Amino acid sequence: GLLDRRIVKSDWLAGMLAKDGYSSHKIRLGMDLDIFYPRDVAPHPPTLLAMARPGTPYRGFPNLIEAFALVKAERPEVGIRLFGDRDLKKQTLPFDFHDEGLVFDQDHLARIYSAADIFIDGSDFQGFGRCGLEAMACGTPCVLTSAGGVSEYARDGENALLVPPREPTRLAHKILALLDNAELGKGLALAGMATAQAYCYRREASETLKFLKKATD
């Protein structure tokens, strides 16, 4: 209420503000598509990648770990890579994993996405869910939770697989379905890359400039 004008990144956030009686203007998120694009990677065992933040509320860390444990029980050869927290090594998990820690270099992050066979976000909700879109831009099929702002870009069965939050068994089943169906993964990857093209930072900058100019007229 202290702000005369409000910018949001998703229709979901706009709806949350509207419930409290506040209007907003949506400007879709943008990212550098000259960085987030598919990279060439060497052959490797199937690899799952997830953003894991055990200390951050609503990021669904316990459900993510339970889902991964179920996947590993079925497919022990699958590798798991986690990023997003400096203290992941302190976690006692029921499987081996590669800890990428906090990743600040976007080029390195794009390479991590590209090297994964599936990206997973098990959050309880997202205001937008940038990581899923970054992974899509890098050609990585995604399994995401269906709550919050991911609905801005993710369509179940079209460019991603979606599951309700806090349902690790269903999350594991979707991951296994992708691991067992290469054609499904290819289709989701192609559709995800096409989706990501609408989220360029140049377009975001242009829309933001127009908004600011109008606000100061």
C-alpha positions in Angstrom: 0.0 0.0 0.0 3.0 2.3 0.3 3.6 2.0 -3.4 1.7 3.9 -6.1 2.7 1.4 -8.8 3.5 -2.3 -8.5 5.4 -4.6 -11.0 5.0 -8.4 -10.8 6.5 -11.2 -12.8 3.5 -13.6 -13.1 -0.2 -13.6 -13.2 -0.2 -15.7 -10.0 1.5 -12.8 -8.1 -0.9 -10.3 -9.7 -3.7 -12.4 -8.4 -2.2 -12.5 -4.9 -2.1 -8.7 -4.8 -5.6 -8.4 -6.3 -6.9 -10.5 -3.4 -5.6 -7.8 -1.1 -7.1 -5.1 -3.2 -4.0 -3.9 -5.1 -3.5 -3.5 -8.8 -0.3 -4.4 -10.5 1.5 -4.4 -13.9 3.0 -7.6 -15.2 6.4 -7.5 -16.9 7.5 -11.0 -17.7 10.9 -12.0 -16.4 13.8 -11.9 -18.8 17.1 -13.8 -18.9 20.2 -13.7 -21.1 19.5 -16.3 -23.9 23.1 -15.8 -25.1 24.1 -17.6 -21.9 21.2 -19.9 -21.3 21.2 -22.2 -24.3 22.0 -26.0 -24.7 25.7 -26.8 -24.4 27.5 -29.8 -25.8 28.1 -32.4 -23.1 30.0 -35.7 -23.0 28.1 -38.9 -22.7 27.3 -39.6 -19.0 25.0 -41.8 -16.8 21.5 -40.4 -16.3 21.7 -37.3 -14.1 19.1 -35.5 -12.1 19.6 -31.8 -11.1 17.8 -29.8 -8.5 17.9 -26.5 -6.7 18.1 -27.6 -3.0 17.9 -25.1 -0.1 17.2 -27.0 3.1 17.2 -23.8 5.2 14.8 -21.9 3.0 11.0 -22.2 3.8 8.7 -23.4 1.0 11.5 -24.9 -1.1 10.3 -28.4 -0.4 13.7 -29.9 0.5 12.4 -32.9 2.5 9.9 -33.9 -0.2 12.7 -33.5 -2.9 15.0 -35.8 -1.0 12.3 -38.4 -0.4 11.4 -38.4 -4.1 15.1 -38.8 -5.0 15.5 -41.7 -2.6 12.5 -43.4 -4.3 14.1 -42.9 -7.7 17.5 -44.2 -6.6 15.8 -47.3 -5.2 14.4 -48.0 -8.7 17.4 -46.7 -10.7 20.5 -46.8 -8.6 22.7 -45.9 -11.5 21.2 -42.4 -11.7 23.4 -39.5 -10.5 22.1 -36.6 -8.5 23.5 -33.1 -8.5 22.3 -30.4 -6.2 23.0 -26.6 -6.1 21.8 -23.6 -4.3 23.2 -23.8 -0.7 26.7 -23.5 0.7 26.1 -26.1 3.5 24.7 -29.0 1.5 27.7 -31.1 2.5 26.5 -31.0 6.1 23.3 -32.7 5.1 23.0 -36.5 5.8 21.1 -37.8 2.7 20.1 -41.4 1.9 22.1 -41.3 -1.3 25.4 -40.0 -2.8 25.2 -36.7 -4.6 27.4 -34.1 -6.2 27.2 -30.7 -4.5 27.6 -27.7 -6.8 27.1 -25.3 -3.8 26.1 -21.8 -4.5 26.5 -21.0 -8.2 27.0 -17.4 -9.1 28.5 -17.7 -12.6 25.6 -17.9 -15.0 27.7 -19.6 -17.7 28.7 -22.4 -15.3 25.0 -22.7 -14.3 24.0 -23.1 -17.9 26.5 -25.8 -18.3 25.2 -27.6 -15.2 21.6 -27.4 -16.6 22.8 -28.7 -20.0 24.6 -31.7 -18.4 21.5 -32.9 -16.6 18.9 -35.2 -18.1 16.1 -33.8 -15.9 15.8 -30.7 -13.8 13.5 -30.9 -10.8 12.0 -28.2 -8.6 10.0 -29.5 -5.7 9.1 -26.2 -4.1 5.8 -25.7 -2.2 5.3 -22.7 -4.5 7.2 -20.2 -6.6 6.5 -16.6 -7.3 7.8 -17.3 -10.8 10.2 -20.2 -10.8 13.2 -18.9 -12.7 15.3 -22.1 -12.4 12.7 -24.1 -14.3 12.7 -21.7 -17.2 16.6 -21.5 -17.2 16.7 -25.3 -17.5 14.2 -25.2 -20.3 16.3 -22.7 -22.2 19.3 -25.1 -21.8 17.2 -27.9 -23.4 16.7 -29.9 -20.1 13.3 -31.5 -19.5 11.7 -30.3 -16.3 9.6 -31.9 -13.5 8.1 -29.0 -11.5 5.5 -28.5 -8.8 2.3 -27.0 -10.0 1.8 -24.3 -7.4 2.4 -20.6 -7.9 4.0 -18.7 -10.7 5.4 -21.6 -12.7 2.0 -21.6 -14.4 3.2 -18.5 -16.2 5.3 -20.7 -18.5 5.0 -24.4 -17.6 2.3 -26.6 -19.3 1.9 -30.1 -18.0 2.6 -32.6 -20.7 3.5 -29.9 -23.2 6.8 -28.4 -22.1 7.2 -29.9 -18.6 5.7 -32.4 -16.2 3.9 -30.9 -13.3 3.0 -32.5 -9.9 1.2 -31.0 -6.9 3.6 -29.9 -4.1 4.3 -32.0 -1.1 3.7 -35.3 -2.9 7.1 -37.0 -3.2 5.8 -40.3 -4.5 4.1 -38.6 -7.4 7.2 -36.5 -8.0 9.3 -39.7 -8.1 6.9 -41.4 -10.6 7.1 -38.4 -13.0 10.9 -38.5 -12.8 11.0 -42.2 -13.5 8.5 -41.8 -16.4 10.9 -39.3 -18.0 14.0 -41.5 -17.4 12.2 -44.4 -19.1 10.8 -42.5 -22.0 13.5 -40.8 -24.1 11.0 -39.5 -26.7 8.9 -37.8 -24.0 12.0 -36.1 -22.8 13.0 -34.9 -26.3 9.5 -33.5 -26.9 9.5 -31.6 -23.6 13.0 -30.3 -24.2 12.1 -28.9 -27.6 8.9 -27.3 -26.4 10.7 -25.9 -23.3 13.4 -24.3 -25.5 10.7 -22.7 -27.7 8.9 -21.4 -24.6 12.1 -19.9 -23.2 12.6 -17.7 -26.3 9.8 -15.4 -25.1 11.7 -14.5 -21.9 14.7 -12.5 -23.2 16.1 -9.8 -20.9 16.1 -7.3 -23.8 12.3 -7.6 -24.1 12.1 -7.3 -20.3 14.2 -4.1 -20.3 12.1 -2.6 -23.1 8.9 -3.3 -21.3 10.3 -1.9 -18.1 11.5 1.3 -19.8 8.1 1.8 -21.3 6.5 1.4 -17.9 8.8 3.8 -16.2 8.4 6.4 -18.9 4.6 6.2 -18.7 4.8 6.4 -14.9 6.8 9.7 -15.1 4.7 11.4 -17.8 
